[in-house]
Amino acid sequence: MEIFLLIRLLTAHFLGDFILQPDNWVEDRNKNKIKSKYLYLHSIVVALLFYLFSFRLSNIWIPLFVFATHLLIDIWKSYKNHKIIYFIIDQLSHIMIILIAWVLYQQNLSELLLKTKEFLLSFEFWIIILAYIIITIPAGVLVAKLTKNWRDEISKDNLDTGLSKAGTWIGSIERILIITFIFLGHIEAIGFLIAAKSVFRFAGNGNRERQEAEYILIGTMLSFLIAIIVGYCAKYLLSSLPSIS
């Protein structure tokens, strides 16, 4: 399997879809939809990058396939609003096309399917997936339950809750970062994350500000502790793979 080829194709996509697509092209596409000339010009640029980055200059059919599918996806996107869900669908669709193009270039679908099946059925894959699932919503629910009394105490003073679900997202992201640092063996980065969070939270000298800061810091430390425990448990299971698989 040519992973290097996949990396080149992904590079072509992100280079063409973001760096080499000016803002005025996007604005014109959103305004004029299918009639926008930049819609077609952008798809040509992306297909040309695929052609060059593939290093398979004798094959023009796959770049043409990329051009047609990229154009259709962008036409669909131009008729949607700017909600994040449509952006995610747009990018996932493009990446799916890249994977198809990668397989077509290699003309070895059976090997790809076999390796994919082996990966999806591997012990490592499911341990990592389970760890990431636990430290997102389940860990957030646990932290919320452990800090409920303090939250209720502060809420008596009509605590401003801030942005909707911002705390949930922040907690999930920081736990994802922590467990990723653990898997990568860079636990020193956790210290910088804790320091940055602490400095950011302790702003204000009033009693209410102190209560809020203490409450948030307790939640943060609990969040970090859960992520570290789950991360090291998962890492232990991965290191013990030969004896338990």
C-alpha positions in Angstrom: 0.0 0.0 0.0 1.4 3.4 -1.0 0.8 5.5 2.0 3.1 8.2 0.6 0.7 8.4 -2.4 -2.2 9.0 -0.1 -0.3 11.7 1.8 0.5 13.5 -1.5 -3.2 13.3 -2.6 -4.3 14.7 0.8 -1.7 17.5 0.4 -3.1 18.3 -3.0 -6.6 18.5 -1.6 -5.9 20.8 1.3 -3.5 23.0 -0.7 -6.2 23.4 -3.5 -9.2 23.6 -1.3 -7.9 26.2 1.3 -4.5 27.8 0.4 -5.0 28.2 -3.3 -8.7 29.2 -3.2 -9.0 33.0 -2.6 -11.8 34.4 -0.5 -13.3 36.2 -3.5 -13.7 32.8 -5.3 -15.7 31.5 -2.3 -17.8 34.6 -2.1 -18.6 34.5 -5.8 -19.5 30.8 -5.6 -21.8 31.4 -2.7 -23.4 34.3 -4.5 -23.7 33.0 -8.1 -23.9 29.2 -7.2 -23.6 27.0 -10.3 -23.1 30.0 -12.5 -19.9 31.1 -10.8 -16.9 30.7 -13.1 -14.7 30.3 -10.0 -16.5 27.1 -9.1 -15.2 25.4 -12.2 -11.8 27.1 -12.0 -11.3 25.9 -8.4 -12.2 22.3 -9.4 -9.7 22.5 -12.3 -6.9 23.7 -9.8 -7.7 20.8 -7.5 -7.7 18.2 -10.3 -4.4 19.6 -11.7 -2.8 19.3 -8.3 -4.0 15.7 -8.0 -2.5 15.0 -11.5 0.9 16.6 -10.6 1.1 15.2 -7.0 0.2 11.7 -8.0 3.4 11.4 -10.2 1.3 9.2 -12.5 1.3 11.6 -15.4 0.2 8.9 -17.9 -3.1 8.6 -16.0 -5.5 11.4 -16.7 -8.8 9.6 -15.9 -8.5 9.7 -12.2 -7.8 13.5 -12.1 -10.8 13.9 -14.4 -12.9 11.8 -11.9 -11.6 14.1 -9.1 -12.5 17.2 -11.1 -16.1 16.0 -11.7 -16.8 14.8 -8.1 -15.1 17.9 -6.6 -17.3 20.1 -8.8 -20.5 18.3 -7.9 -19.7 18.5 -4.1 -18.9 22.2 -4.3 -22.1 22.9 -6.3 -24.1 21.2 -3.6 -22.2 23.1 -0.9 -22.9 26.5 -2.6 -26.6 26.0 -2.1 -26.2 25.4 1.7 -25.8 27.9 4.5 -22.6 28.3 6.5 -23.5 25.9 9.3 -20.5 23.8 10.5 -22.4 20.5 9.6 -22.3 21.3 5.9 -18.6 22.2 6.1 -17.9 18.8 7.7 -20.0 16.9 5.2 -18.2 18.8 2.4 -14.8 17.9 3.7 -15.6 14.3 4.5 -17.0 13.9 1.0 -13.8 15.2 -0.6 -11.7 12.9 1.6 -13.9 9.9 0.6 -13.2 10.8 -3.0 -9.5 11.0 -2.2 -9.6 7.5 -0.7 -11.4 6.2 -3.8 -8.8 7.8 -6.1 -6.0 6.3 -4.0 -7.5 2.9 -4.4 -8.0 3.4 -8.2 -4.4 4.5 -8.6 -3.1 1.3 -6.9 -5.7 -1.0 -8.6 -5.5 -3.3 -5.5 -8.8 -3.1 -3.8 -8.7 -6.5 -2.2 -5.4 -5.8 -0.4 -6.8 -2.5 0.9 -10.0 -4.1 2.2 -8.0 -6.9 3.9 -5.7 -4.4 5.7 -8.7 -2.3 6.6 -10.5 -5.3 8.1 -7.4 -6.3 10.0 -7.1 -2.8 11.4 -10.7 -2.5 12.4 -10.7 -5.9 14.1 -7.4 -5.2 16.0 -7.2 -5.0 19.8 -5.3 -1.7 19.5 -7.9 0.0 17.5 -10.7 -0.8 19.9 -8.7 0.1 23.0 -7.9 3.5 21.5 -11.5 4.1 20.4 -12.9 3.1 23.8 -10.4 5.5 25.6 -11.4 8.5 23.4 -15.1 7.7 23.8 -14.8 7.5 27.6 -12.9 10.8 28.0 -15.5 12.8 26.0 -19.1 12.8 27.0 -19.0 10.1 29.8 -16.1 11.8 31.5 -17.9 15.2 31.2 -21.0 13.7 32.8 -18.9 12.3 35.7 -17.2 15.7 36.3 -20.6 17.5 36.2 -22.0 15.1 38.9 -18.9 15.4 41.1 -19.0 19.2 41.0 -22.8 19.6 41.2 -22.8 20.8 44.8 -20.3 23.6 44.1 -22.2 24.5 40.9 -25.5 24.7 42.8 -23.8 26.9 45.4 -22.5 29.4 42.9 -25.8 29.3 41.0 -27.5 30.8 44.0 -25.8 34.0 43.1 -27.1 33.8 39.5 -23.9 32.7 38.0 -23.6 33.7 34.4 -23.3 30.4 32.6 -21.5 31.9 29.5 -21.7 30.4 26.1 -24.0 27.5 25.6 -22.2 24.2 26.3 -18.8 25.9 26.0 -17.6 24.2 29.2 -18.6 20.8 27.8 -16.7 21.4 24.6 -13.6 22.8 26.4 -13.5 19.9 28.8 -13.8 17.3 26.0 -11.1 19.0 23.9 -8.7 19.3 26.8 -9.2 15.6 27.7 -8.7 14.6 24.1 -5.4 16.6 24.1 -4.2 15.0 27.3 -4.9 11.4 26.2 -3.3 12.1 22.9 -0.2 13.5 24.7 -0.1 10.3 26.7 -0.4 8.0 23.7 2.4 10.0 22.0 4.6 9.8 25.0 4.7 13.6 25.6 3.3 13.9 29.1 5.3 17.1 29.6 2.8 18.9 27.4 0.1 18.3 30.0 1.9 20.6 32.3 1.8 23.5 29.8 -2.0 22.8 29.3 -2.6 22.9 33.1 -0.6 26.2 33.5 -2.4 27.8 30.6 -5.8 26.9 31.9 -5.0 28.1 35.4 -3.7 31.5 34.3 -6.7 32.0 32.1 -9.2 31.1 34.8 -7.9 33.2 37.7 -9.1 36.6 36.6 -10.8 39.0 39.0 -10.4 39.6 42.8 -14.0 39.6 44.0 -15.6 36.9 46.1 -17.8 35.8 43.2 -14.9 35.7 40.8 -12.9 33.6 43.4 -15.8 31.2 43.8 -16.1 30.8 40.0 -12.4 30.3 39.6 -12.2 27.7 42.4 -15.2 25.8 41.0 -13.8 25.8 37.5 -10.3 24.8 38.7 -11.8 21.9 40.7 -13.6 20.8 37.5 -10.5 21.2 35.5 -8.4 19.1 37.8 -11.0 16.4 37.9 -11.2 16.4 34.2 -7.5 16.2 33.8 -7.3 13.4 36.4 -9.9 11.3 34.6 -8.1 11.8 31.3 -4.8 10.8 32.7 -6.1 7.7 34.4 -8.0 6.5 31.3 -4.9 7.4 29.1 -2.5 5.4 31.2 -4.9 2.5 31.6 -5.3 2.3 27.8 -1.5 2.6 27.4 -1.0 -0.2 29.8 -3.4 -2.4 28.0 -1.7 -1.6 24.7 1.8 -2.4 26.1 0.4 -5.7 27.5 -1.1 -6.7 24.2 0.8 -9.9 23.6 -0.3 -11.4 26.9 -4.0 -10.5 26.8 -5.0 -10.6 23.2 
